[in-house]
Amino acid sequence: MNSWPEVDLNDISDISAGNPAPQGADYFCTDGHPFVRMQDVGRYHIDPALVETTDRVSSRAVRECKLRLYPAGTLLIPKSGASVNLNHRAMLGQDAYVVSHLATIIPNQRRVLPSYLFHWSQRYDPRSQAQVTSLPSLPLSLIKAAKVPLPPLDEQRRIVGLLDRAAEIRRRADAARAKARAIIPALFLDMFGDPTTNPKGWPVVKLGSLLGRIDSGWSPVCGDGAPDPDQWGVLKLSAIKFLGFIGSEAKLLPDTILPREDLEVHEGDLLFSRKNTIDLVGTAAVADGSGRKRMLPDTIFRLVPSDPARFGPRYLSTLINLPAFRPVIRQLASGSASSMPGISKGRLSTLEIPLPDLPLQTVFAEQAQRLEATARALDHVAKKAEAMAASLSAEVFG
């Protein structure tokens, strides 16, 4: 731990609340001054340079409503409303007017760097101290009394440089990873065409004719903890994502319950979420090695081919997740959107899909796997950068 003095946030900054939002549409205009609302702060959860605002206020609103302009570098912390529980953070990237639901913290730059204070704020979590009413609130007095470790300015610059570099690595890795994964559906469309129109004339078959069986899972009562890699667990629905399989998304199987090895997920298994929200129901993923000692829950199917020589799991999972094909998948679901619609084995078996030749599917799968490997490597880089930043933040801010 550091030995720097701790000071009250109020001692190194000007703390107040923003302004009540002007009432009346005539106070807003498209070419006016930026007006920051709660939704703007929550747009990215953590925003080191907020410049995007939904609303802009006119010069008349500024004059008649006596709005205060807050300078770039002002730290914003939700002080009332549901966003208090979400613990959003933002720092103004430009001068702006701010709604009164936000605490505004203008750093005294002779003592503290705005970017240093922003990094500190990501470790500051006052939610347990919020006043609980119909909507939670944080008194300004509580925020003013928050303790901030205060090294000299030169040391603050060094810390900010390290944390900013870690954040930049994370941002670049995230962007590159998204691009790598976005290529997969584009590659699919290039090789096979739009599956809803089938312009290349592939044979169309019912999915049921390709499957030997559809395995159902089991959902015993589990604890809240996550299993270690060598412990048995039951997959959560969140293990099946459009971007792939995440074996760590699981619940720990209690020691009092024996695992069902027949439901263990194996590398290469094609998994299908039979129940979820209307947007996510029918998501597919191919399991990787992280599925070891992970069992199917009753909300996920395993699709087992009758003849592996007819289709590849990677082809089918990409087809099912393809944005152009999602409306077809959603039509299989029954139940209301508010009650977690589901897809039965029978309806899933009737799904009609285009079936290209297996060698072409294999070429696609090999290229998709290379892209996935690149994305996973970038995941690893991003996690290392995040861990480095978290370690340094914990050392500096406690």
Secondary structure, DSSP 8 states (H G I E B T S, - for coil): -----EEEGGGSEEEEE-B----SGGGEEEEEEEEE-HHHHTSSSEEEEE---SEEE-HHHHHHTT---B-TT-EEEE-BSTHHHHT-EEEESS-BEEBTTEEEEEE-TTT--HHHHHHHHTT---GGGSB-SSS-B--HHHHHT-EEE---HHHHHHHHHHHHHHHHHHHHHHHHHHHHHHHHHHHHHHHH--TTT-TT---EEEGGGGEEEEE--------SS---TTS-EEE-GGGEETTEE-TT-EEE--TTS---GGGB--TT-EEEE-BS-TTTTT-EEE--GGGTTEE--TTEEEEEES-TTT--HHHHHHHHH-GGGHHHHHTT-BS-GGG--B--HHHHHT-EEE---HHHHHHHHHHHHHHHHHHHHHHHHHHHHHHHHHHHHHHHH-
